[in-house]
């Protein structure tokens, strides 16, 4: 009988991230809400990471992000960070 050189029941974090989201042991979403900071007026805007509509600044109406097939593509100069629940 042969032995495996990896533990199937306890995969590492790197192996878990490489795997398809449907095949992970504990399913979790890969989407999140983001805080986007406008490059021109420094206004914060909340957006969904997998939005299907263009996102613009509420203050100056400058474009912040454009939808792709999956995650949004940020405009150059726009800063983003995950939204914290507070």
ABEGO torsion letter per residue (X at the ends): XBBBABBAABBBAAAAAABBAAABABBBBABBBBBBBBAAAGBBBBBBAABABBBBBAAAGBBABBBBABBBBBBBGBBBBBBBBX
